[in-house]
Amino acid sequence: MAFHVRGVLLPEDEERDLWLVGDRVTFSPVEGAETIADRGYVLPGLVDAHCHIGIAPGGGPVEGIAQAKELAATDRDSGVLAIRDCGSPYPYPQLDDDPDVPRLARAGQHVAPPKRYLRDIGVEVGAPDVPGEIAAQARAGNGWVKLVGDWIDRSVGDLAPAWDAATLEAAVRAAQAAGARITAHTFSEEAVAVLVRAGIDCLEHGTGLSIDLIGEMARRGTALVPTMINIATFGDIAARAEGKFPEYARHMRALGDGFPAVVRAAYEAGVPLFVGTDAGGGISHGVIADEMLCLHEEAGLAPLDVLRAASWGAREWLGFPGLVEGGLADLVVYAEDPRRDLRVVRAPQRMVLRGRVIR
């Protein structure tokens, strides 16, 4: 079955006809194709660039493939047709080609310091074993590795790097030697500085970024996935920690309060930004629109740039071609122009994943 779509194609801003044949896009007419949309605004399928379908709601690994698929379906139904899973304690390579699941760019498990990360989520290793574990997790994923760059150190009562600078640098080199891109969880100021200068490919959160580091990221092309709806929880985290770790609580509040300005500075400097929710554990799935609106309303990104960060730009970054000749047959149609009112992204009218109509 071939499908025909007509609408204003973004980012080109042209009213076009396109045809979907199997899992590919063509602009050459296909006789007998079924028209599934004849008006509206057509985007390449959205991307959640920081998501965890292998982490169950509330934390811990999912119970099995069925639960991972259920979580992925929640994201899919919000318009997310590609996911970068930034670390999964549950392996699910068999979902890479599942027709009901968004396209997947996967890391293996988080590589984390001993007894300093979320229970049952990461592979916890000491400094000497980090490079070897990075290589192992590169093999477990399909192109990405996830490093825990920092976390609370209870012995000092505040955030601290997961390992020394030499180990963080060695982790970046090990991923690159294994042919994988590497990203890292970073909240603090110290670890993020080491990782950026070591040549890491991407940062998650990045609350501790300074103006100098933002400039360095822009020069290197280092990507940032801010996860603003995650950072909005810092106040609650601080309140729970106040009694035992007052300095950590103060630090987390300050990082949270200053974060919209950090994201705005990164945007203005030309750092590649991509939309990610950090769904899994404490963040619900299917909230891509909330993250997009945070980037617009709190950090001041223009609607077109938010759409780029959530759609065609993110797909290009992850290697999932958009709505070009021979591209992948993933699209979302909105009744109104999301550039004029970004809230439109809450209501996708038509969705096609892997050439199959899912709405």
MIZA-633363 format. One record per residue (C-alpha): x, y, z; residue number from 1; residue in one letter. Coordinates in pm, whole numbers. Example, Ala and Ser with C-alpha at 12.3 -4.5 7.8 and 13.67 -1.06 7.14 Angstrom:
// MIZA-633363
1230/-450/780/1/a
1367/-106/714/2/s
// end
This chain:
// MIZA-633363
0/0/0/1/m
130/345/-97/2/a
11/667/68/3/f
-16/1024/-57/4/h
24/1331/164/5/v
-23/1694/69/6/r
52/1987/297/7/g
299/2259/387/8/v
626/2074/427/9/l
858/2200/700/10/l
1128/2324/715/11/p
1100/2403/342/12/e
777/2600/398/13/d
635/2482/65/14/e
305/2317/-10/15/e
411/1983/-156/16/r
284/1641/-246/17/d
476/1340/-127/18/l
421/969/-151/19/w
513/695/94/20/l
605/363/-59/21/v
691/105/201/22/g
934/275/437/23/d
1054/538/192/24/r
953/885/74/25/v
929/991/-288/26/t
816/1309/-460/27/f
733/1120/-778/28/s
361/1047/-812/29/p
252/691/-735/30/v
-58/573/-914/31/e
-330/438/-688/32/g
-184/578/-366/33/a
-435/643/-87/34/e
-451/1008/22/35/t
-423/1020/400/36/i
-377/1398/440/37/a
-458/1679/199/38/d
-392/1985/412/39/r
-201/2091/720/40/g
164/2120/819/41/y
388/1820/763/42/v
702/1752/968/43/l
944/1462/986/44/p
849/1256/1291/45/g
951/1404/1626/46/l
1253/1277/1820/47/v
1292/1235/2195/48/d
1669/1262/2216/49/a
1689/1163/2584/50/h
1452/886/2682/51/c
1468/557/2873/52/h
1218/295/2765/53/i
1420/37/2958/54/g
1356/210/3294/55/i
1022/142/3461/56/a
806/421/3604/57/p
935/494/3952/58/g
1279/348/3875/59/g
1451/16/3817/60/g
1456/-196/3501/61/p
1136/-265/3308/62/v
985/-608/3370/63/e
1036/-721/3011/64/g
1000/-643/2643/65/i
625/-590/2671/66/a
665/-306/2921/67/q
942/-144/2715/68/a
712/-154/2411/69/k
426/-6/2611/70/e
642/289/2720/71/l
767/338/2365/72/a
407/340/2242/73/a
322/619/2484/74/t
602/827/2334/75/d
501/730/1980/76/r
144/843/2035/77/d
268/1194/2123/78/s
434/1225/1781/79/g
775/1084/1878/80/v
877/854/1595/81/l
1245/822/1689/82/a
1407/782/2031/83/i
1762/803/2157/84/r
1761/582/2465/85/d
2030/731/2688/86/c
2101/420/2891/87/g
1892/114/2966/88/s
1937/-141/3244/89/p
1728/-380/3034/90/y
1863/-489/2692/91/p
1614/-489/2405/92/y
1798/-503/2069/93/p
1505/-698/1922/94/q
1299/-377/1923/95/l
1533/-200/1679/96/d
1323/-316/1382/97/d
988/-357/1553/98/d
727/-187/1330/99/p
529/-61/1631/100/d
826/105/1802/101/v
985/440/1715/102/p
1324/417/1550/103/r
1588/361/1813/104/l
1935/497/1874/105/a
2048/311/2185/106/r
2317/324/2447/107/a
2387/20/2661/108/g
2376/59/3038/109/q
2494/375/3210/110/h
2859/345/3314/111/v
2857/474/3672/112/a
3081/505/3980/113/p
3040/247/4259/114/p
2753/317/4501/115/k
2700/669/4368/116/r
2417/634/4121/117/y
2056/520/4096/118/l
2016/165/4223/119/r
1991/-112/3962/120/d
2034/125/3668/121/i
2405/153/3584/122/g
2705/-76/3559/123/v
2917/41/3852/124/e
3293/27/3801/125/v
3607/171/3954/126/g
3839/400/3761/127/a
4071/128/3621/128/p
3776/-56/3465/129/d
3602/241/3303/130/v
3760/219/2953/131/p
3690/-153/2925/132/g
3331/-111/3039/133/e
3278/174/2795/134/i
3389/-58/2514/135/a
3154/-331/2638/136/a
2857/-95/2653/137/q
2939/36/2305/138/a
2888/-321/2183/139/r
2561/-347/2378/140/a
2418/-33/2217/141/g
2379/55/1852/142/n
2597/363/1830/143/g
2592/541/2167/144/w
2748/509/2512/145/v
2620/679/2828/146/k
2858/790/3105/147/l
2759/921/3447/148/v
2987/1223/3474/149/g
2893/1333/3824/150/d
2655/1261/4111/151/w
2625/1343/4477/152/i
2927/1237/4683/153/d
2791/1183/5034/154/r
3139/1201/5181/155/s
3166/1568/5077/156/v
2794/1648/5087/157/g
2772/1785/4734/158/d
2798/1703/4366/159/l
3136/1572/4257/160/a
3284/1411/3945/161/p
3226/1039/3917/162/a
3598/974/3870/163/w
3917/1178/3831/164/d
3980/1385/3520/165/a
4213/1129/3361/166/a
3945/860/3386/167/t
3677/1083/3234/168/l
3912/1162/2947/169/e
3994/793/2902/170/a
3622/715/2882/171/a
3579/953/2590/172/v
3876/802/2408/173/r
3751/447/2469/174/a
3410/522/2319/175/a
3561/684/2016/176/q
3800/391/1970/177/a
3499/157/1980/178/a
3327/355/1704/179/g
3050/487/1931/180/a
2940/837/2018/181/r
2950/915/2387/182/i
2724/1131/2599/183/t
2728/1202/2971/184/a
2498/1294/3255/185/h
2638/1616/3401/186/t
2497/1849/3664/187/f
2810/2001/3822/188/s
3062/2253/3698/189/e
3377/2042/3736/190/e
3300/1725/3540/191/a
3140/1905/3248/192/v
3453/2112/3194/193/a
3671/1802/3170/194/v
3432/1624/2934/195/l
3387/1913/2692/196/v
3762/1963/2662/197/r
3810/1587/2618/198/a
3594/1599/2306/199/g
3273/1433/2423/200/i
3001/1419/2158/201/d
2705/1532/2368/202/c
2604/1644/2714/203/l
2281/1563/2896/204/e
2140/1837/3121/205/h
2457/2051/3144/206/g
2340/2269/3431/207/t
2700/2348/3532/208/g
2802/2495/3198/209/l
2988/2826/3200/210/s
2998/3083/2923/211/i
3353/2979/2832/212/d
3251/2614/2803/213/l
2947/2704/2595/214/i
3180/2879/2353/215/g
3403/2572/2343/216/e
3102/2349/2273/217/m
2995/2573/1988/218/a
3345/2560/1837/219/r
3359/2181/1865/220/r
3000/2114/1762/221/g
2930/1940/2095/222/t
2557/1883/2133/223/a
2343/1964/2437/224/l
2015/1797/2536/225/v
1887/2020/2819/226/p
1593/1811/2955/227/t
1434/2119/3108/228/m
1137/1934/3255/229/i
1385/1720/3448/230/n
1573/2024/3578/231/i
1241/2166/3699/232/a
1248/1892/3966/233/t
1567/2029/4128/234/f
1367/2220/4388/235/g
1200/1902/4507/236/d
1533/1716/4509/237/i
1685/1995/4718/238/a
1397/1992/4965/239/a
1438/1617/5023/240/r
1815/1652/5071/241/a
1813/1966/5288/242/e
1835/1792/5625/243/g
2140/1573/5553/244/k
2313/1760/5272/245/f
2245/2135/5296/246/p
2529/2234/5059/247/e
2408/1991/4796/248/y
2055/2131/4836/249/a
2180/2488/4795/250/r
2384/2389/4491/251/h
2094/2211/4321/252/m
1861/2506/4373/253/r
2117/2744/4225/254/a
2176/2520/3924/255/l
1803/2485/3865/256/g
1734/2856/3899/257/d
2010/2950/3656/258/g
1940/2686/3395/259/f
1709/2874/3155/260/p
1984/3134/3113/261/a
2238/2857/3045/262/v
2019/2709/2773/263/v
1956/3052/2624/264/r
2331/3123/2616/265/a
2399/2789/2446/266/a
2129/2862/2189/267/y
2265/3208/2113/268/e
2620/3071/2084/269/a
2515/2818/1823/270/g
2552/2500/2030/271/v
2352/2218/1864/272/p
2046/2172/2088/273/l
1810/1876/2076/274/f
1486/1804/2257/275/v
1485/1530/2519/276/g
1249/1463/2808/277/t
1450/1218/3026/278/d
1134/1006/3038/279/a
1175/692/3247/280/g
1189/658/3622/281/g
1057/984/3762/282/g
959/1156/3435/283/i
649/1039/3247/284/s
661/925/2886/285/h
475/1111/2615/286/g
567/1463/2730/287/v
770/1582/2430/288/i
534/1880/2385/289/a
601/1995/2743/290/d
976/1996/2681/291/e
936/2182/2353/292/m
724/2448/2519/293/l
976/2485/2804/294/c
1253/2552/2554/295/l
1039/2820/2390/296/h
877/2983/2693/297/e
1158/2956/2949/298/e
1478/2957/2743/299/a
1351/3178/2462/300/g
1411/2953/2160/301/l
1214/3056/1853/302/a
940/2808/1759/303/p
1112/2717/1431/304/l
1433/2635/1619/305/d
1244/2423/1872/306/v
1086/2234/1585/307/l
1427/2183/1427/308/r
1563/2053/1759/309/a
1272/1810/1791/310/a
1233/1702/1429/311/s
1448/1734/1117/312/w
1762/1855/1299/313/g
1752/1575/1555/314/a
1682/1315/1288/315/r
1980/1428/1084/316/e
2200/1418/1396/317/w
2095/1061/1473/318/l
2113/939/1114/319/g
1739/902/1051/320/f
1675/1082/718/321/p
1375/1312/707/322/g
1123/1392/435/323/l
1362/1396/142/324/v
1370/1182/-170/325/e
1445/830/-48/326/g
1412/938/317/327/g
1235/745/590/328/l
855/734/591/329/a
803/893/933/330/d
587/1203/951/331/l
352/1404/1168/332/v
78/1631/1033/333/v
-64/1921/1235/334/y
-383/2103/1144/335/a
-235/2446/1222/336/e
108/2604/1181/337/d
324/2515/1485/338/p
558/2803/1401/339/r
280/3046/1485/340/r
164/2866/1799/341/d
391/2593/1931/342/l
108/2453/2143/343/r
-16/2289/1823/344/v
239/2011/1882/345/v
15/1878/2160/346/r
-235/1760/1897/347/a
-87/1565/1606/348/p
-361/1506/1350/349/q
-196/1232/1144/350/r
112/1016/1212/351/m
296/767/995/352/v
576/548/1134/353/l
789/326/909/354/r
535/376/631/355/g
241/261/846/356/r
-45/491/946/357/v
-68/491/1324/358/i
-312/781/1351/359/r
// end
